[in-house]
Amino acid sequence: MSRKRDIESEMKRQATNYFKKFIAFGTSRANSKRKDNTSAGFHSVRTYNEAVSALSHAAKEMGVQRIKHISDDMAILYLLNRHMSGLSSKTISRDRAALSRVLGKRLPYFQELHHMAKDKSLTEKWAKSNLKNRYNDKSVLNAVQNAWKATQKIRLGPIKDGLKTNASTRKHTDKPLREITRAYSDHQIAAIAKNISSEHDRLAVLIARDAGLRAKEIITLRRVGEGQSETTQRDWRSDRHIFKGESISYLVTGKGGLVRTVKIRPELAERLEKLRLATPKSISDRGVNYTQYYDLTGGQKLSAIFTKASNTTLGYSNGVHGLRHSYAHRRMDFLLSRGVSFNNAKHITSQEMGHMRMKITDTYLR
């Protein structure tokens, strides 16, 4: 057991050291793109920590002594293995991104893995198209073929449409993870808020639900014209916030330094302004420094407070991020009821929540 912990610790140390050079906390992703339009570094602590965790776990499972010993075929085998174990596309995407940074090569996406796991010829075809500079090397070809063969020995557990369905780890439900919704009803949110005594905490919860904010975005909430202005290197829709009626505009800084406009109902904005700081202050959350304009709880502290209140009220918690799921559900229903097409409604909702692709909305609509 001690040796296992030592290996895990060593792999995490190597992964941490490897990814340090990519850290770009506090900088805007929009202003630090490579020529191929991909991100040049880690702009959020969470993404960085997830990459370190993914790489260290992969290296441990592969049995390498050093991360630099990871090869193309080892990475492909690992991803195929993970896919056929029934892990979610998000988890595999995280693994793929971490390994791609190490190898400097594109690795197969979730849907590609789905097809590759069924047919060896598709695995070889993928290798021929994406490992051009090394594909003529017979050792690489053999390794890729062996990777496919190895996956045929790891089909463990019940398979549903070619994938194993993992049981839920949430105590209050037996549903598979991919079928669980994290959204709270408005009645549940109101009940949770009543179990939060401080106005600083309670108002943060209500605003997060009203505007679809992340916990860390609550910290950055500010008036239009204060701090960094809305990111212009994005194709914002002109009909964002359509049908929101009377509301007050504010700015928040989200993932990758993306600054966007959010709308808050007048009654909540009035309560917010009563908590305005005389002078903005610097605050640190998860290792990142922010400028705060309102005496409002956000970030990791808000997450902990909300989880405790939700457990007290409902007997379980979907996390403060569940409020964003609630926003997406309510906003989509409203837009569709006003005659907005399904795809346009998804795109509008996506941008209002700080994403640029409407497909992201699907995650929140489970």
C-alpha positions in Angstrom: 0.0 0.0 0.0 2.9 2.3 0.9 4.6 1.6 -2.5 1.3 2.4 -4.3 1.1 5.7 -2.5 4.7 6.5 -3.3 4.1 5.8 -7.0 1.0 8.0 -7.0 2.9 10.8 -5.2 5.8 10.6 -7.7 3.6 10.7 -10.8 1.7 13.7 -9.4 5.0 15.4 -8.7 6.2 14.8 -12.3 2.8 15.9 -13.7 2.8 19.1 -11.6 6.4 20.0 -12.8 5.5 19.2 -16.4 2.4 21.4 -16.5 3.9 24.3 -14.6 5.2 25.9 -17.8 1.7 26.1 -19.1 0.2 28.1 -16.2 -1.5 31.3 -17.3 -3.7 32.1 -14.4 -5.3 35.5 -14.4 -4.8 36.1 -18.1 -7.4 36.1 -20.8 -7.7 33.0 -23.0 -9.0 35.2 -25.8 -5.8 37.2 -25.8 -3.4 34.2 -25.6 -4.3 32.0 -28.5 -1.8 30.1 -30.6 -1.7 30.5 -34.4 -4.0 27.4 -34.6 -6.5 29.2 -32.3 -5.9 26.8 -29.4 -5.2 27.9 -25.9 -1.6 28.4 -25.0 -1.9 27.6 -21.4 -4.0 26.8 -18.3 -6.2 29.8 -17.4 -8.1 28.3 -14.6 -6.9 26.5 -11.4 -9.5 23.8 -11.8 -8.4 23.0 -15.4 -4.8 22.9 -14.3 -5.5 20.6 -11.3 -7.7 18.3 -13.5 -4.9 18.0 -16.0 -2.3 17.1 -13.3 -4.7 14.5 -11.9 -5.5 13.0 -15.3 -1.8 12.8 -16.3 -0.6 11.4 -13.1 -3.3 8.7 -13.0 -2.6 7.8 -16.7 1.2 7.5 -16.0 0.5 5.3 -13.0 -1.8 3.0 -14.9 0.6 2.8 -17.8 3.4 1.7 -15.4 6.0 4.2 -16.7 8.7 5.5 -14.4 8.8 8.9 -16.1 6.0 10.8 -17.9 8.4 11.4 -20.8 8.3 7.6 -21.5 4.6 7.7 -22.5 4.3 6.9 -26.2 1.6 7.3 -28.8 0.4 3.7 -28.6 0.3 3.7 -24.8 -1.9 6.8 -24.9 -4.2 5.3 -27.5 -4.5 2.1 -25.5 -5.2 4.0 -22.3 -8.0 6.1 -24.0 -9.6 3.0 -25.5 -9.5 1.3 -22.2 -11.1 4.3 -20.5 -13.7 4.5 -23.1 -14.6 0.9 -22.9 -14.9 1.1 -19.2 -17.9 3.3 -19.7 -16.4 6.6 -18.5 -18.1 9.9 -19.6 -17.1 11.9 -22.6 -16.0 14.7 -20.3 -13.7 12.5 -18.3 -12.1 11.1 -21.4 -11.8 14.5 -23.0 -9.8 15.6 -19.9 -7.5 12.6 -20.2 -7.1 13.1 -24.0 -6.2 16.8 -23.5 -3.6 16.1 -20.8 -1.9 13.3 -22.9 -2.0 15.4 -26.1 0.0 18.2 -24.3 2.6 15.7 -23.3 2.9 14.0 -26.8 2.4 17.2 -28.8 -0.1 15.2 -31.0 -3.8 15.0 -31.5 -5.3 12.0 -29.9 -8.7 10.4 -30.7 -11.8 12.1 -29.5 -14.6 10.3 -27.7 -16.7 9.6 -30.8 -13.6 8.3 -32.6 -12.8 6.0 -29.8 -16.3 4.7 -29.9 -15.8 3.5 -33.5 -12.2 2.5 -33.0 -13.0 0.1 -30.2 -15.3 -1.8 -32.5 -13.1 -2.2 -35.6 -9.3 -2.7 -35.8 -9.2 -1.2 -39.3 -10.6 2.1 -38.0 -7.8 2.2 -35.4 -5.2 1.7 -38.1 -7.0 4.3 -40.3 -6.9 6.8 -37.5 -3.2 6.2 -36.9 -2.4 6.6 -40.6 -4.2 9.9 -40.7 -3.0 11.4 -37.5 0.5 9.9 -36.9 1.8 10.6 -40.3 5.3 11.5 -39.3 5.8 8.1 -37.5 3.3 5.8 -39.2 5.9 4.3 -41.5 7.8 3.0 -38.5 6.7 -0.6 -38.2 7.1 -0.5 -34.4 4.5 2.2 -34.1 2.1 0.3 -36.5 2.5 -2.9 -34.5 2.0 -1.0 -31.2 -1.2 0.6 -32.4 -2.5 -2.8 -33.6 -1.5 -4.3 -30.2 -3.3 -1.5 -28.5 -6.5 -2.5 -30.3 -6.1 -6.2 -29.5 -5.5 -5.4 -25.8 -8.8 -3.6 -25.6 -10.6 -6.7 -26.6 -9.5 -8.3 -23.3 -10.9 -5.5 -21.0 -14.6 -5.6 -21.8 -15.7 -5.8 -18.2 -19.2 -5.3 -16.7 -22.5 -4.9 -18.4 -22.4 -3.2 -21.8 -25.1 -0.8 -22.9 -24.8 0.3 -26.6 -21.1 -0.7 -26.5 -20.5 1.2 -23.2 -20.6 0.1 -19.6 -23.1 2.2 -17.6 -21.5 3.3 -14.3 -23.8 3.3 -11.3 -24.4 6.6 -9.6 -22.2 7.7 -6.7 -24.8 10.1 -5.4 -26.5 8.8 -2.3 -30.0 10.0 -3.1 -30.5 8.3 -6.5 -29.8 4.9 -8.2 -29.9 6.4 -11.7 -26.8 6.1 -13.9 -24.6 9.3 -13.8 -25.4 10.3 -17.3 -29.2 10.3 -16.5 -29.0 12.5 -13.4 -30.0 16.2 -13.5 -28.3 18.6 -11.2 -30.9 21.2 -11.6 -32.9 22.5 -8.5 -36.5 23.6 -8.7 -37.3 27.2 -7.7 -39.1 25.8 -4.7 -36.0 23.9 -3.6 -33.7 26.9 -4.1 -36.0 29.1 -2.0 -36.1 26.5 0.8 -32.3 26.2 0.7 -31.9 30.0 0.8 -34.1 30.2 3.9 -31.5 27.9 5.7 -28.7 30.4 4.9 -28.6 33.0 7.7 -26.2 35.6 6.2 -27.5 38.0 3.6 -24.0 38.0 2.0 -24.4 34.2 1.4 -28.1 34.1 0.7 -28.0 36.8 -1.9 -25.1 35.2 -3.6 -27.2 32.0 -4.1 -30.2 33.9 -5.5 -28.0 36.0 -7.9 -26.2 32.8 -9.1 -29.5 31.3 -9.9 -31.0 34.5 -11.4 -28.0 35.1 -13.8 -26.6 31.6 -14.2 -23.3 32.4 -12.6 -20.4 30.2 -11.5 -19.4 30.4 -7.8 -16.1 32.2 -8.7 -17.9 34.6 -11.0 -19.9 36.0 -8.0 -16.6 37.4 -6.7 -16.0 39.3 -9.9 -19.4 40.8 -10.2 -19.2 44.6 -11.0 -20.9 47.4 -12.7 -20.6 48.0 -16.4 -17.6 50.3 -16.9 -15.6 48.9 -13.9 -12.6 46.8 -14.4 -12.0 44.9 -17.6 -14.7 45.5 -20.2 -16.6 42.7 -22.0 -14.5 40.5 -24.2 -14.7 41.6 -27.8 -12.9 38.7 -29.4 -16.1 36.7 -29.4 -19.1 36.6 -31.8 -21.7 37.6 -29.3 -25.3 37.2 -30.3 -27.3 40.5 -30.5 -30.3 38.8 -29.0 -28.6 37.7 -25.8 -30.9 38.4 -22.8 -33.9 38.6 -25.1 -37.2 38.8 -23.3 -35.5 39.5 -19.9 -37.6 42.6 -19.5 -36.5 45.1 -16.9 -33.1 44.1 -15.5 -29.8 45.6 -14.5 -26.6 44.9 -16.5 -23.4 43.8 -14.7 -20.1 42.3 -15.7 -18.4 39.1 -14.6 -15.1 37.4 -15.4 -15.5 33.7 -16.2 -13.5 30.8 -17.5 -10.3 31.7 -19.4 -10.7 35.4 -18.4 -13.9 35.7 -20.6 -15.7 38.9 -19.5 -19.4 38.9 -20.3 -22.5 40.9 -19.5 -25.1 39.4 -17.2 -28.6 40.6 -16.3 -30.0 40.7 -12.7 -33.5 41.4 -11.6 -34.0 44.9 -10.1 -35.1 43.7 -6.7 -31.9 41.6 -6.4 -29.7 44.4 -7.8 -31.1 46.7 -5.2 -30.1 44.3 -2.4 -26.7 43.9 -4.2 -25.9 47.6 -4.2 -26.5 47.7 -0.4 -23.4 45.4 -0.1 -21.2 47.5 -2.4 -17.7 48.0 -1.0 -16.5 51.6 -0.5 -13.2 50.5 -2.0 -12.6 47.4 -4.1 -10.5 44.7 -2.4 -8.3 41.9 -3.5 -9.4 38.4 -2.6 -7.8 35.0 -3.4 -9.9 31.9 -4.3 -8.3 28.5 -5.2 -5.0 30.2 -5.7 -6.2 33.0 -8.0 -6.5 36.6 -7.1 -9.6 38.6 -7.9 -10.8 42.2 -7.4 -14.1 42.3 -5.5 -16.6 45.2 -5.6 -19.3 43.8 -3.4 -19.3 42.2 0.0 -20.8 39.0 -1.4 -19.7 35.5 -0.7 -18.4 33.6 -3.7 -15.9 30.9 -4.9 -15.0 27.9 -2.7 -16.5 29.4 0.4 -19.9 29.8 -1.3 -19.7 26.2 -2.6 -19.2 24.9 1.0 -22.0 27.0 2.4 -24.5 26.0 -0.3 -23.6 22.3 0.0 -24.2 22.4 3.8 -27.5 24.3 3.4 -28.7 21.9 0.6 -27.8 18.8 2.7 -29.7 20.3 5.7 -32.7 21.2 3.6 -33.0 18.4 1.1 -30.8 15.7 2.5 -28.5 15.9 -0.4 -26.6 18.4 -2.5 -26.0 18.8 -6.3 -23.5 21.5 -5.5 -23.8 25.3 -6.1 -23.1 24.5 -9.8 -26.6 23.0 -9.8 -27.9 26.6 -9.9 -26.4 27.0 -13.4 -28.3 23.9 -14.4 -31.5 25.4 -12.9 -30.9 28.6 -14.9 -30.4 26.6 -18.2 -33.7 24.7 -17.7 -35.7 27.7 -16.8 -34.2 29.9 -19.5 -34.7 27.3 -22.2 -38.3 26.7 -21.2 -39.0 30.4 -21.3 -37.4 31.0 -24.7 -39.2 28.1 -26.3 -42.5 29.4 -24.9 -41.8 32.7 -26.7 -41.4 31.0 -30.0 -37.6 30.9 -30.2 -36.3 27.9 -32.2 -34.7 25.1 -30.2 -31.2 25.7 -31.5 -31.4 29.4 -31.1 -32.6 29.0 -27.6 -29.7 26.7 -26.8 -27.2 29.1 -28.3 -28.6 32.1 -26.5 -28.6 30.2 -23.2 -25.0 29.0 -23.8 -23.7 32.5 -24.4 -25.6 33.9 -21.4 -23.8 31.3 -19.2 -20.4 32.1 -20.6 -20.0 29.4 -23.3 -19.8 30.0 -27.0 -21.1 26.6 -28.3 -24.7 25.7 -28.1 -23.8 22.0 -27.7 -22.6 22.8 -24.2 -26.1 23.6 -23.1 -27.0 19.9 -23.5 -24.9 19.1 -20.5 -27.1 21.4 -18.4 -30.3 20.1 -19.7 -30.0 16.5 -18.5 
